[in-house]
Structure formats: structure tokens, C-alpha cells
Amino acid sequence: MVRVGILGATGYTGVELIRILSKHEDVQIKYLSSQNFNGKKIEDVYPSLKGFCKVELQELNIDDIVENCDVVFTALPSGYAMNIAEKLCNCGVKLIDLGADFRFDDFKIYKEWYETDKDGYGSVSRVYGLPEIHRHEIKNAMIVGNPGCYPTSVILGLAPALKSGIIENHIIIDSKSGVSGAGHSPKQGNMYAECNENIKPYNVAKHRHIPEIEQELSNLNRQYTKVVFTPHLTPMTRGILSTMYCQLEKHISIESIYEIYNEFYKDEYFVKVLNIGEYPSTKSVYGSNFCHIGLECDKRTGTLIVMSSIDNLVKGASGQAVQNMNIMFGIDEDKGLKMVPVFP
């Protein structure tokens, strides 16, 4: 039985972790931390968890975590996980960070985009936690940097095309996300009156997920790959739909492109390549750990259009984190994650 701790348990990703792990047969939730609800039971803060998790929320205490946990999920703002990572690892506790602290190969890029004054990763090593790409490394990792939600949808959508060399290395990405992607803390721009019946771009050409996307796409492509990335906030709770526009290196039929994608993902349970002429939607993956991918080819302009959809709180965050945990502890990768998407 894997003993689990969740730091930042009352945010959206923390609650989603509890929802998933409370039904995981190989897991026992032992430790939950919260700054705002210390001393309360999680089921009293979130009635949706009544009867599923009665663990009391505590202030963050490293000694208690080390004593009670085999793995810790950190669902905290950037910078927190880095402060505790080395001690946890030295005590044999594995760490899966849902923040950005351990997503970057080059720490200088992290410092630049996240404006941190941290000096470096210290003596710890980390693995980028996208299982479909880095499964072998994740298996032996002590620290996993769980990918961001936008990068998950983009990288999974583009990986086969880049690995096969059928597209050029300059890509335009249009992504749309539900409001839960902005987190649990109240902000004026996330209020109902601001979001309802409204769609708007934000952080255009400067979103923090840009360097993460470029890092992983460049690794797949084996050369520096640039993206133009525009995210949009849409009036829905969950979901991401990313549409990528890629210039084809040479003429290739849509049937051949589908063969490339189906071969690449033939053994992947959580990635579904849709049929020719079928396009993904956020509703088709709602509440699940699946990624749906659709493809289209604009012959007139020689453009490959890749569309991918995920639930930003599951495959884009907590579900993928549990997928990583399963790999790290030798558990079946889909254990606890075979949730049928909710529809309608």
C-alpha cells in the first residue's frame, strides 16, 4: 500500500487528486495540508468527498510527511516544492510536483519565466512527467515535474508529427481552457459576470507554458522548435482544446499521417487518435484522463492541423500525476484512472 501526502489539498488540483486516489486500491491517503483550513476534515470543506476521505487537514510539517508518506504530491504555487525536495528525497520520499519547479532542463529558463530568486535545483535530479514520452525515466525517478495542462495537450498532439519529421519547426498554437485552469483563488477576471458569455485571449506571446512547450518539442524534434502560442479563457469549468497549425515538409496524404499517429500511440491507453473526419471536443474527455487527437490536412496551403482535447484537471494535472505515481511504484499505469468521461 502506497502512503500518500498531498500538499495544497484544497485547491482544484488537490481536490481532484483526492477524488481519484480515494478510489485507488493500492493507495492510502495519509497526509493533507492546507493553509486556510487547518484542523478541518477535507470532507467538511468539500462535501463531494463525504464518505470518501475523512483525513484532517494540517499545516505543512516536513517531519510528519517523512514519517507518514512514501510519495508526496505538491499542488502549491511555484517555489514551494523546491524548498522541500532535497530533504524528502534524502529520506526516501518521492515527490510529484504539479507546479513548475521541476519542469525545466535548464534552470535559467525557469528563473527567467517564473521570476524566482532560487539558485538552482541543488543536488536533486528530476524527470519531466509526460508518461507517453518519458515513461522509462519516470519509472526510476525520485522527483517528477508534472507537465502543465496546455503543454500536455500540445505535446501529445504534436509528438508523432515531430518525431517522424513531417512538419517544419515553427508552429502556431491556439488553445482554449476552462476557468478552473486559473486556480481556486478568486480573481476579478475569473468571476462569473466576467467569464459568462465571454471568450478572451490572455498572456499572448508571453504565457509561462511557452518555454516548457518549446523544450519538449525541441527534444522530440532534435532541434530548436519555436511556437507562437495564444491561450484563451472560455466560459466553461473544465477542458482544454488545442489547435496546432504546422507547415508540412512535403506533400503527404492524410491517410499516411493517420498511420504515423496510430503507430505512435498504438500501445497508449490514454491517448485516442480519432477517425478521419472526426474532431475532438472537451466534452468527450470531461472528468477523464484521456487525450483525444484529431487531424486534418489543408492541401491548398500545405498545412497540417492537429487538434487535441483533455480535461485540464485530470490529464492536464492530477490524473497525469497519479499516472506518474503508478509508474514510479510499479503499479499498473491505468490503476485508479479508468474513469469514463462524463457526458453530457
FENWOUR-V146673 format. One record per pair of residues at least 6 apart in sequence whose C-alpha atoms are under 8 Angstrom apart, sorted by the first residue. I is the first residue (numbers start at 0). J is the second residue. D is the distance in Angstrom with one decimal. If there is no record, write none. Layout:
<<I J D> <I J D>>
This chain:
<<0 25 5.0> <0 26 5.4> <0 27 6.6> <1 25 6.1> <1 26 4.8> <1 27 6.1> <1 68 7.8> <1 69 6.2> <1 70 7.5> <2 26 6.1> <2 27 5.0> <2 28 6.0> <2 29 6.0> <2 67 6.9> <2 68 4.8> <2 69 5.1> <2 70 6.6> <3 26 6.9> <3 27 6.1> <3 28 4.8> <3 29 5.6> <3 30 6.6> <3 67 8.0> <3 68 5.2> <3 69 6.1> <3 70 5.3> <3 71 5.8> <3 72 7.7> <4 28 6.2> <4 29 5.8> <4 30 4.4> <4 31 5.8> <4 64 6.9> <4 67 8.0> <4 68 5.9> <4 69 8.0> <4 70 6.4> <4 71 4.6> <4 72 6.2> <5 13 6.8> <5 16 8.0> <5 30 6.3> <5 31 5.0> <5 32 6.5> <5 71 5.7> <5 72 4.8> <5 73 6.0> <5 74 7.2> <6 13 7.5> <6 31 5.9> <6 32 4.8> <6 33 6.9> <6 59 7.3> <6 71 7.3> <6 72 6.2> <6 73 4.8> <6 74 5.8> <6 75 6.8> <7 13 6.0> <7 31 7.4> <7 32 5.6> <7 33 5.3> <7 34 7.7> <7 73 6.6> <7 74 5.0> <7 75 5.4> <8 14 5.9> <8 17 7.8> <8 31 5.8> <8 32 5.8> <8 33 6.0> <8 56 8.0> <8 74 7.0> <9 33 6.4> <9 41 7.7> <10 74 7.4> <10 182 7.0> <10 183 5.5> <11 179 7.2> <11 182 6.4> <11 183 5.9> <11 312 7.4> <12 74 6.5> <12 312 6.1> <12 316 6.6> <12 317 5.7> <13 74 5.9> <13 317 7.5> <15 312 6.9> <15 313 7.3> <15 317 6.1> <15 318 7.9> <16 317 5.2> <16 318 7.1> <16 321 7.6> <17 28 7.9> <17 52 7.6> <18 48 7.1> <19 318 7.3> <19 335 6.4> <19 336 7.1> <20 26 6.6> <20 27 7.8> <20 28 7.4> <20 321 7.7> <20 335 6.9> <21 27 7.7> <21 28 7.3> <21 51 6.0> <21 52 6.5> <22 51 7.9> <22 335 6.4> <23 334 6.9> <23 335 4.6> <24 335 7.3> <28 54 7.6> <29 54 7.2> <29 67 6.4> <29 68 6.7> <30 54 7.2> <30 55 7.9> <30 56 7.5> <30 57 7.7> <30 64 6.9> <30 67 7.2> <30 68 7.4> <31 54 7.0> <31 55 6.9> <31 56 5.1> <31 57 6.2> <32 56 5.2> <32 57 4.7> <32 58 5.4> <32 59 5.6> <33 56 5.9> <33 57 6.0> <33 58 5.9> <33 59 7.3> <34 57 7.8> <34 58 6.1> <34 59 7.9> <36 44 7.7> <36 56 6.5> <36 57 7.9> <37 55 7.8> <37 56 5.1> <37 57 4.9> <37 58 6.0> <38 55 6.1> <38 56 5.4> <38 57 5.9> <39 55 5.5> <39 56 5.6> <40 53 5.8> <40 54 5.6> <40 55 4.1> <40 56 5.8> <41 48 7.3> <41 52 6.8> <41 53 6.2> <41 54 6.1> <41 55 6.1> <41 56 6.3> <42 48 4.9> <42 49 4.8> <42 50 7.5> <42 51 7.7> <42 52 6.1> <42 53 5.8> <42 54 7.8> <43 49 7.3> <61 83 7.7> <61 87 7.9> <64 71 7.9> <65 87 6.7> <65 90 6.7> <65 92 6.6> <68 92 6.7> <69 91 7.4> <69 92 5.0> <69 93 6.3> <70 92 5.3> <70 93 4.5> <70 94 5.7> <70 95 7.5> <70 324 8.0> <71 92 7.1> <71 93 6.3> <71 94 5.0> <71 95 6.2> <72 94 6.0> <72 95 4.9> <72 96 5.7> <72 97 7.1> <72 320 7.9> <73 80 6.4> <73 94 7.5> <73 95 6.4> <73 96 4.8> <73 97 5.9> <73 98 7.2> <74 96 6.6> <74 97 5.3> <74 98 6.3> <75 97 7.4> <75 98 6.3> <76 98 6.3> <77 98 5.5> <77 99 5.7> <77 100 5.8> <77 113 7.9> <78 100 6.2> <78 115 7.5> <78 117 7.9> <80 96 6.6> <80 98 7.8> <80 100 6.6> <81 100 6.2> <81 101 7.9> <81 120 7.1> <84 94 7.0> <84 123 7.5> <84 142 7.7> <85 121 7.6> <85 122 7.1> <85 123 6.1> <87 93 6.9> <87 94 7.4> <88 94 7.6> <88 123 7.8> <88 141 6.6> <88 142 7.8> <92 141 7.6> <93 140 7.9> <93 141 4.8> <93 142 6.0> <94 141 6.2> <94 142 4.8> <94 143 6.4> <95 142 5.9> <95 143 4.8> <95 144 6.1> <95 145 6.5> <95 320 6.7> <95 323 7.9> <95 324 7.6> <96 142 7.7> <96 143 6.3> <96 144 5.2> <96 145 5.7> <97 144 6.6> <97 145 5.0> <97 146 7.2> <97 147 7.7> <97 316 6.6> <97 317 7.6> <97 320 7.3> <98 144 7.4> <98 145 7.1> <98 147 7.7> <99 109 8.0> <99 144 6.9> <99 145 7.7> <99 146 7.7> <99 147 7.5> <100 109 7.5> <100 144 7.0> <101 125 6.3> <101 126 7.5> <101 127 7.3> <101 142 7.8> <101 143 6.8> <101 144 4.4> <101 145 7.8> <102 126 7.6> <102 127 5.6> <102 144 4.8> <102 145 6.9> <102 146 6.6> <102 211 7.0> <103 109 6.3> <103 127 7.6> <103 211 6.7> <103 214 7.6> <104 214 7.8> <106 119 6.3> <106 120 7.3> <108 210 7.4> <109 115 7.7> <110 116 6.9> <110 117 7.4> <112 207 6.1> <113 207 7.3> <123 142 7.8> <124 141 7.7> <124 142 6.8> <125 140 6.8> <125 141 7.1> <125 142 4.9> <125 143 5.6> <125 144 6.8> <126 133 7.8> <126 136 6.6> <126 137 6.2> <126 140 6.5> <126 142 6.4> <126 143 4.9> <126 144 6.1> <127 133 7.0> <127 137 7.7> <127 143 5.9> <127 144 5.0> <127 145 6.4> <127 146 6.8> <128 134 7.9> <128 137 6.6> <128 143 5.5> <128 144 5.5> <128 145 4.8> <128 146 6.0> <128 320 7.8> <128 323 6.5> <129 145 7.1> <129 146 6.4> <129 151 7.3> <129 319 7.6> <129 323 7.9> <130 137 7.2> <130 319 7.9> <130 322 7.5> <130 323 6.6> <131 155 7.9> <131 267 7.1> <134 326 7.4> <137 143 7.0> <137 323 6.9> <137 326 6.8> <137 327 6.2> <138 326 5.3> <138 327 4.6> <138 328 7.5> <138 329 7.5> <139 327 6.3> <140 327 6.7> <143 323 7.8> <145 316 7.1> <145 319 7.4> <145 320 6.2> <146 315 7.3> <146 316 7.2> <147 208 7.0> <147 315 6.4> <147 316 6.8> <148 180 8.0> <148 239 7.8> <148 311 5.4> <148 312 7.7> <148 314 7.6> <148 315 3.9> <148 316 6.2> <149 174 7.3> <149 208 7.0> <149 239 7.2> <149 241 7.7> <149 311 7.8> <149 315 7.2> <150 208 6.5> <150 211 6.9> <150 212 5.3> <151 314 7.7> <151 315 6.0> <152 239 7.4> <152 240 7.6> <152 241 6.4> <152 290 7.3> <152 307 5.9> <152 308 6.4> <152 309 6.4> <152 315 7.5> <153 172 7.9> <153 212 7.4> <153 241 6.4> <153 243 7.5> <153 307 7.2> <154 212 6.8> <154 215 7.2> <154 216 6.6> <155 290 7.9> <155 307 7.9> <156 292 6.3> <156 305 6.3> <156 306 6.8> <156 307 5.7> <157 216 7.8> <157 243 7.9> <157 305 7.2> <158 216 7.2> <158 219 6.7> <159 259 6.6> <159 260 5.6> <159 263 6.0> <160 166 6.3> <160 256 7.9> <160 259 7.6> <160 260 7.5> <161 216 7.5> <161 219 6.3> <161 220 5.3> <162 219 5.8> <162 220 5.8> <163 259 7.5> <164 220 7.4> <164 248 7.7> <165 247 5.8> <165 248 5.4> <165 249 7.1> <166 245 6.1> <166 246 5.5> <166 247 4.4> <166 248 5.0> <166 303 7.8> <167 245 6.8> <167 246 5.6> <167 247 6.2> <167 248 5.8> <168 220 7.8> <168 223 7.4> <168 224 4.7> <168 225 6.2> <169 224 6.1> <169 225 5.0> <169 226 5.7> <169 227 7.9> <169 245 7.1> <169 246 7.7> <170 224 7.9> <170 225 6.4> <170 226 4.7> <170 227 6.3> <170 243 6.8> <170 244 5.9> <170 245 5.2> <170 246 7.6> <171 226 5.7> <171 227 4.7> <171 228 6.2> <171 243 5.7> <171 244 5.1> <171 245 6.8> <172 226 6.9> <172 227 5.9> <172 228 4.8> <172 229 6.3> <172 241 6.9> <172 242 5.8> <172 243 4.5> <172 244 6.4> <173 228 6.2> <173 229 5.2> <173 230 6.2> <173 231 7.8> <173 241 5.7> <173 242 5.2> <173 243 6.4> <174 228 7.7> <174 229 6.3> <174 230 4.7> <174 231 6.1> <174 239 6.9> <174 240 5.7> <174 241 4.2> <174 242 6.2> <175 230 5.7> <175 231 4.6> <175 232 5.9> <175 233 6.3> <175 239 5.5> <175 240 5.3> <175 241 6.4> <176 230 7.4> <176 231 6.2> <176 232 5.3> <176 233 5.8> <176 235 7.9> <176 237 7.2> <176 238 5.7> <176 239 4.5> <176 240 6.7> <176 311 7.6> <177 232 6.2> <177 233 5.4> <177 234 6.4> <177 235 4.8> <177 236 4.8> <177 237 4.6> <177 238 5.3> <177 239 6.6> <177 311 7.8> <178 189 6.6> <178 194 7.9> <178 232 6.5> <178 233 6.7> <178 234 6.8> <178 235 6.2> <178 236 5.2> <178 237 6.8> <179 236 5.5> <179 237 6.0> <179 311 8.0> <179 312 7.7> <180 237 7.5> <180 311 6.5> <180 312 7.4> <181 189 7.6> <187 193 7.4> <188 194 7.1> <194 232 7.9> <194 233 7.1> <194 234 5.4> <195 234 5.2> <196 234 6.3> <197 233 6.7> <197 234 6.2> <198 231 6.7> <198 232 5.7> <198 233 4.8> <198 234 6.5> <199 231 5.3> <199 232 5.4> <199 233 6.9> <200 229 6.8> <200 230 5.7> <200 231 4.1> <200 232 6.2> <201 229 7.4> <201 230 6.1> <201 231 6.0> <201 232 7.3> <202 229 7.4> <202 230 7.2> <203 228 7.0> <203 229 5.2> <203 230 6.8> <204 227 6.6> <204 228 5.9> <204 229 6.4> <206 228 7.7> <206 229 7.9> <206 230 7.8> <209 226 7.4> <209 228 6.8> <212 226 8.0> <213 223 7.6> <213 224 5.9> <213 225 6.1> <213 226 6.7> <214 224 8.0> <216 223 8.0> <216 224 6.2> <217 223 4.8> <217 224 4.9> <237 281 7.8> <237 285 7.0> <237 310 6.0> <237 311 6.2> <237 312 7.1> <238 281 5.2> <238 282 7.5> <238 284 7.9> <238 285 6.7> <238 308 7.2> <238 309 5.8> <238 310 4.3> <238 311 5.1> <238 312 7.8> <239 281 6.2> <239 308 5.5> <239 309 5.4> <239 310 6.1> <239 311 5.9> <240 279 7.9> <240 280 6.9> <240 281 6.3> <240 306 7.1> <240 307 5.8> <240 308 4.5> <240 309 6.9> <241 306 5.7> <241 307 5.3> <241 308 6.4> <242 304 6.9> <242 305 5.7> <242 306 4.5> <242 307 6.6> <243 304 5.6> <243 305 5.0> <243 306 6.4> <244 302 6.5> <244 303 6.0> <244 304 4.9> <244 305 6.7> <245 302 5.5> <245 303 5.1> <245 304 6.4> <245 305 7.9> <246 301 6.1> <246 302 4.7> <246 303 6.2> <247 301 5.7> <247 302 5.7> <247 303 6.2> <249 301 7.9> <250 301 7.1> <252 296 7.9> <253 294 7.9> <253 295 6.9> <253 296 6.1> <254 275 7.9> <257 275 7.7> <257 294 7.6> <260 272 7.0> <261 272 6.5> <264 270 6.7> <264 271 7.7> <264 272 7.7> <268 333 7.7> <269 288 6.4> <269 289 4.6> <269 290 6.1> <270 289 5.8> <270 290 4.8> <270 291 6.0> <270 292 7.5> <271 289 7.3> <271 290 6.2> <271 291 4.9> <271 292 6.2> <272 291 6.0> <272 292 4.9> <272 293 6.3> <273 279 7.5> <273 291 6.7> <273 292 5.9> <273 293 5.4> <274 293 7.4> <275 293 7.6> <275 294 7.2> <275 295 7.9> <276 293 7.9> <276 294 7.7> <276 295 7.4> <277 293 6.3> <278 292 7.3> <278 293 4.9> <278 294 7.3> <278 306 7.1> <279 291 5.7> <279 292 6.1> <279 293 5.8> <279 306 6.7> <279 307 6.2> <279 308 5.9> <280 291 7.9> <280 307 8.0> <280 308 5.9> <281 308 5.5> <281 309 6.4> <281 310 6.9> <282 340 7.9> <282 341 7.5> <282 342 6.6> <282 343 7.0> <283 340 6.4> <283 341 7.6> <283 342 7.1> <284 290 7.0> <284 291 7.3> <284 308 7.1> <284 309 5.9> <284 310 6.0> <284 340 5.1> <284 341 7.4> <285 309 7.5> <285 310 5.5> <285 340 5.1> <285 341 5.4> <285 342 7.4> <286 310 6.2> <286 312 7.9> <286 313 6.6> <286 338 7.3> <286 339 7.7> <286 340 5.3> <286 341 5.9> <287 310 6.5> <287 313 6.1> <287 314 7.0> <287 318 7.8> <287 336 7.5> <287 337 7.7> <287 338 5.4> <287 339 6.2> <287 340 5.0> <287 341 7.7> <288 309 7.4> <288 310 7.0> <288 313 5.3> <288 314 4.4> <288 318 5.6> <288 319 7.0> <288 336 6.6> <288 337 7.8> <288 338 7.3> <289 309 6.3> <289 310 7.7> <289 314 6.3> <290 307 6.7> <290 308 5.6> <290 309 4.9> <290 310 8.0> <290 314 7.2> <291 307 5.5> <291 308 5.3> <291 309 6.9> <292 305 7.2> <292 306 5.6> <292 307 4.4> <292 308 6.7> <293 305 6.1> <293 306 5.0> <293 307 6.3> <294 303 7.4> <294 304 5.8> <294 305 4.8> <294 306 6.2> <295 303 6.1> <295 304 5.1> <295 305 6.6> <296 302 5.9> <296 303 4.7> <296 304 6.0> <297 303 6.4> <297 304 7.5> <309 315 6.6> <312 318 7.3> <313 319 6.4> <318 336 6.9> <321 336 7.9> <322 332 5.6> <322 333 6.6> <322 334 7.9> <322 336 7.6> <323 332 7.7> <325 331 6.2> <325 332 5.2> <325 333 7.7> <325 334 7.2> <326 332 5.8>>
